[in-house]
Amino acid sequence: MSTVNMMCVNTHIDPVAWKNDKRFLGDAASLGMAVAHLRARRLGTVDAAEATGLLTHHLVMDGETWAFTARFLTVTRRHPAARWLAADTLFATPFAAEGHR
């Protein structure tokens, strides 16, 4: 088997309700996903070094989803405990995946 370097950046917040006509999932549910991942990082049940990822689907996002995304970005960019990472930082370190070609 060969080993191939792959990139993996997980996401934890998906604000699109796929089973409800691809509408906005809602503030509470979307923020709940962020809080759940941040809590898990603090408790050590997930990798504390893993970034909390926000998944966007620009082709299906409605106005409410765009508005939530804008608010989320604005609030977190201003928060002293939050730090947004550039894509080149997130994708800088590949992991080795066994058996992939």
Secondary structure, 3 states (H helix, E strand, C coil): CCEEEECCCCCCECCEECCCCCEECCHHHHHHHHHHHHHHHHHCCCCCCCCCCECCCCCCCCHHHHHHHHHHHHHHHHCCCCCCCCHHHHCCCCEEEECCC
